[in-house]
Amino acid sequence: MLLIQCPWCGPREESEYSYGGEAHILRPENPEAVSDEEWADYLFMRQNPSGRHQEQWSHSAGCRRWFNVERDTNTFKILSVYRPGDPPPEINDGPA
């Protein structure tokens, strides 16, 4: 089980959270002006990378706030947690 650090409540077990999908997906400014293809792309197309991935999580059984998590999808290791609107923290993986 993952131990996730809520930015407001501290570390809690994964069962207290709800996954919200990929982070930093920007809604079109004028949805009426985009084509059906562009709207479908916004709604359904996601990166689904192998490795580092920025995700949204909600502390649904706690403070009910949303926040972002950078997680390695291969190892499930959580690399960083940050509040909405904040930039992702720099991650230093060591020597390249």
N, C-alpha and C positions, 0 to 999 in steps of 0.2 A: 504494500500500500504506500502511496506517495504521502509525504508530509509537505504540505503547501503552506508557505508563509503569507498569510493575509496581511496587507500593508497596514490595516487598522487593528486587527485582533491578534496577530502573531501566528505562530505555527499551529496548524490543525490538520487532522486526517483528511485525506482525499474525499471521503464519504460526505463531508460537510459542504462540498463544492459542486457546482454545475459547470460543465464545459460549454463555452460559448462560441467556439470556432476561431478562425484566423483573426488576429488583431490587425488594426490599421486599415480596414477596408473602408474607403471613403464613399459615401452615398453621393450619387450625382446631384449637383446643385439644383438643376431644373429637371426633375424626372419626366415631366411631360414632353420635354424636347429630345429625349434620347430615343433611339430606335428600339424595337423589341429585342433585337440581337444584343444591343448594348445593355439593356435592362437585364436580360437573362444572364449576361456575363457578370454583371454586378451581383446578382442574386446567387448564382450557382458555381461560378468558376473560382477555384481556390488553388493555392500553390501545392499543398500536400508534399512538402519536401522530406527528404531523408537527411536528418541532422537537425541543425538549429531551426527553431520555428517559434514565431511569436503568436501567442494565443490569448483569448479572452476567457476569464473565469469569473464566476459569481460565487460569493460566499453565501450560498442559499440557505444554509442552516445556521448562519451566524448573523453578521451585520447586514447581509443582503446587498453589499456593494460589489461593483464590478472592478476588475483590475486586470493587468496584463502579466503574462508569464512568458519568459523565454525558456524553452525546454528543448532538449535534444531528443528527437523522436526515435533514435536508435537505442539509447540507453535509458530513456525516461528521466534523466537527470535534469533537475530544474537549475538553470543557469542564473536567472535573475527574476525578480518580481518588481513591478513598478505600477504606479497609479496612472489612470487614464489621463492623457494630456502631457505626461512626462515622456521624455525620450528614453529609449531603452538604454540601460547602463552599458558602459564599455565592458567587454569581457576579455580578459587576458588569458589566453590558453597556454601561455609559456612560449618558449622559443619555436620559431617556425622551421 
